[in-house]
Amino acid sequence: MKNSTIKDIKKINEIINRSDICHIGMIDLEGLPYVLPFNFGFKNNTIYIHTSREGKKADIFDKKPYVCLTFSTDYELFHRHEHVACSYGWRYRSVIGYGKIIPIEDFEDKKEVMNIIMKKYTDKEFDYNPPSINNVAIFKIELDKIEGRESGY
Ligand SMILES: Cc1cc2nc3c(=O)[nH]c(=O)nc-3n(C[C@H](O)[C@H](O)[C@H](O)COP(=O)(O)OP(=O)(O)OC[C@H]3O[C@@H](n4cnc5c(N)ncnc54)[C@H](O)[C@@H]3O)c2cc1C
């Protein structure tokens, strides 16, 4: 099965934009891996997430902010011979990124980020009341290193 690295940043950005969710991998406070799925927004090489202020991930983001993210899309199961298991495979496109997770505290910046996230999923922008912005934690991850791959295309 053809498996190739994607170097074109425009193509990498398209894969991120077409992905419904990202998985964020971190190292927990006991030194063990911890991976969670998130909805996200993406703009100018930066991933944005919104979340609650409490919980396991909030403690990790605070104390161990280096994370690895994965995105994937365009899945398709195919086979060469219907009755031969090892001829089955998946077409997919995926991206891995690395970066440091940083909180965003400014009220207007948080509103802007919420609209980046909401626009991805609804294609709309919204107004927000102060508690809905104040009660949510918003983080950005500028992607330091990014790698793309496609398989079966
Ligand atoms: C498609 C999808 C999109 C999501 N988008 C977001 C988002 O945008 N923002 C957001 O904050 N959260 C999102 N979540 C939920 C997120 O993945 C976490 O479950 C949630 O944020 C709680 O994480 P925590 O570390 O604070 O867990 P805590 O509430 O502190 O719980 C800790 C324990 O619960 C278990 N646990 C935590 N999460 C899960 C889980 N998802 N499944 C099974 N066990 C779990 C772990 O074993 C952990 O030890 C999404 C989940 C899915 C499936």
Ligand as a Chemical Component Dictionary entry (heavy atoms), coordinates in Angstrom:
data_LIG
# 
_chem_comp.id                   LIG 
_chem_comp.type                 NON-POLYMER 
_chem_comp.pdbx_formal_charge   0 
_chem_comp.three_letter_code    LIG 
# 
loop_
_chem_comp_atom.comp_id 
_chem_comp_atom.atom_id 
_chem_comp_atom.alt_atom_id 
_chem_comp_atom.type_symbol 
_chem_comp_atom.charge 
_chem_comp_atom.model_Cartn_x 
_chem_comp_atom.model_Cartn_y 
_chem_comp_atom.model_Cartn_z 
_chem_comp_atom.pdbx_ordinal 
LIG C1  C1  C 0 -15.392 13.644 20.116 1  
LIG C2  C2  C 0 -14.993 14.267 21.442 2  
LIG C3  C3  C 0 -14.751 15.628 21.495 3  
LIG C4  C4  C 0 -14.413 16.223 22.710 4  
LIG N1  N1  N 0 -14.164 17.577 22.740 5  
LIG C5  C5  C 0 -13.813 18.151 23.917 6  
LIG C6  C6  C 0 -13.501 19.553 23.970 7  
LIG O1  O1  O 0 -13.519 20.285 22.960 8  
LIG N2  N2  N 0 -13.149 20.076 25.179 9  
LIG C7  C7  C 0 -13.114 19.294 26.310 10 
LIG O2  O2  O 0 -12.785 19.817 27.371 11 
LIG N3  N3  N 0 -13.374 17.987 26.283 12 
LIG C8  C8  C 0 -13.739 17.395 25.113 13 
LIG N4  N4  N 0 -14.005 16.054 25.081 14 
LIG C9  C9  C 0 -13.903 15.291 26.324 15 
LIG C10 C10 C 0 -12.422 15.079 26.654 16 
LIG O3  O3  O 0 -11.864 14.143 25.766 17 
LIG C11 C11 C 0 -12.232 14.611 28.112 18 
LIG O4  O4  O 0 -12.981 13.442 28.332 19 
LIG C12 C12 C 0 -12.697 15.678 29.095 20 
LIG O5  O5  O 0 -12.151 16.939 28.747 21 
LIG C13 C13 C 0 -12.313 15.311 30.520 22 
LIG O6  O6  O 0 -10.918 15.181 30.622 23 
LIG P1  P1  P 0 -10.218 15.297 32.075 24 
LIG O7  O7  O 0 -8.796  14.950 31.928 25 
LIG O8  O8  O 0 -10.530 16.645 32.655 26 
LIG O9  O9  O 0 -10.963 14.144 32.815 27 
LIG P2  P2  P 0 -11.480 14.087 34.325 28 
LIG O10 O10 O 0 -12.895 14.572 34.329 29 
LIG O11 O11 O 0 -10.506 14.749 35.251 30 
LIG O12 O12 O 0 -11.514 12.521 34.566 31 
LIG C14 C14 C 0 -10.309 11.802 34.746 32 
LIG C15 C15 C 0 -10.447 10.337 34.472 33 
LIG O13 O13 O 0 -11.563 10.031 33.636 34 
LIG C16 C16 C 0 -11.155 9.232  32.531 35 
LIG N5  N5  N 0 -11.546 9.913  31.283 36 
LIG C17 C17 C 0 -11.390 11.227 30.992 37 
LIG N6  N6  N 0 -11.885 11.507 29.757 38 
LIG C18 C18 C 0 -12.353 10.340 29.278 39 
LIG C19 C19 C 0 -12.976 9.979  28.054 40 
LIG N7  N7  N 0 -13.209 10.906 27.056 41 
LIG N8  N8  N 0 -13.332 8.699  27.862 42 
LIG C20 C20 C 0 -13.103 7.783  28.837 43 
LIG N9  N9  N 0 -12.520 8.059  30.020 44 
LIG C21 C21 C 0 -12.141 9.324  30.242 45 
LIG C22 C22 C 0 -9.659  9.106  32.591 46 
LIG O14 O14 O 0 -9.308  7.774  32.779 47 
LIG C23 C23 C 0 -9.187  9.920  33.737 48 
LIG O15 O15 O 0 -8.389  9.199  34.614 49 
LIG C24 C24 C 0 -14.333 15.439 23.883 50 
LIG C25 C25 C 0 -14.577 14.061 23.815 51 
LIG C26 C26 C 0 -14.899 13.493 22.614 52 
LIG C27 C27 C 0 -15.131 11.999 22.569 53 
# 
loop_
_chem_comp_bond.comp_id 
_chem_comp_bond.atom_id_1 
_chem_comp_bond.atom_id_2 
_chem_comp_bond.value_order 
_chem_comp_bond.pdbx_ordinal 
LIG C1  C2  SING 1  
LIG C2  C3  SING 2  
LIG C2  C26 DOUB 3  
LIG C3  C4  DOUB 4  
LIG C4  N1  SING 5  
LIG C4  C24 SING 6  
LIG N1  C5  DOUB 7  
LIG C5  C6  SING 8  
LIG C5  C8  SING 9  
LIG C6  O1  DOUB 10 
LIG C6  N2  SING 11 
LIG N2  C7  SING 12 
LIG C7  O2  DOUB 13 
LIG C7  N3  SING 14 
LIG N3  C8  DOUB 15 
LIG C8  N4  SING 16 
LIG N4  C9  SING 17 
LIG N4  C24 SING 18 
LIG C9  C10 SING 19 
LIG C10 O3  SING 20 
LIG C10 C11 SING 21 
LIG C11 O4  SING 22 
LIG C11 C12 SING 23 
LIG C12 O5  SING 24 
LIG C12 C13 SING 25 
LIG C13 O6  SING 26 
LIG O6  P1  SING 27 
LIG P1  O7  DOUB 28 
LIG P1  O8  SING 29 
LIG P1  O9  SING 30 
LIG O9  P2  SING 31 
LIG P2  O10 DOUB 32 
LIG P2  O11 SING 33 
LIG P2  O12 SING 34 
LIG O12 C14 SING 35 
LIG C14 C15 SING 36 
LIG C15 O13 SING 37 
LIG C15 C23 SING 38 
LIG O13 C16 SING 39 
LIG C16 N5  SING 40 
LIG C16 C22 SING 41 
LIG N5  C17 SING 42 
LIG N5  C21 SING 43 
LIG C17 N6  DOUB 44 
LIG N6  C18 SING 45 
LIG C18 C19 SING 46 
LIG C18 C21 DOUB 47 
LIG C19 N7  SING 48 
LIG C19 N8  DOUB 49 
LIG N8  C20 SING 50 
LIG C20 N9  DOUB 51 
LIG N9  C21 SING 52 
LIG C22 O14 SING 53 
LIG C22 C23 SING 54 
LIG C23 O15 SING 55 
LIG C24 C25 DOUB 56 
LIG C25 C26 SING 57 
LIG C26 C27 SING 58 
# 
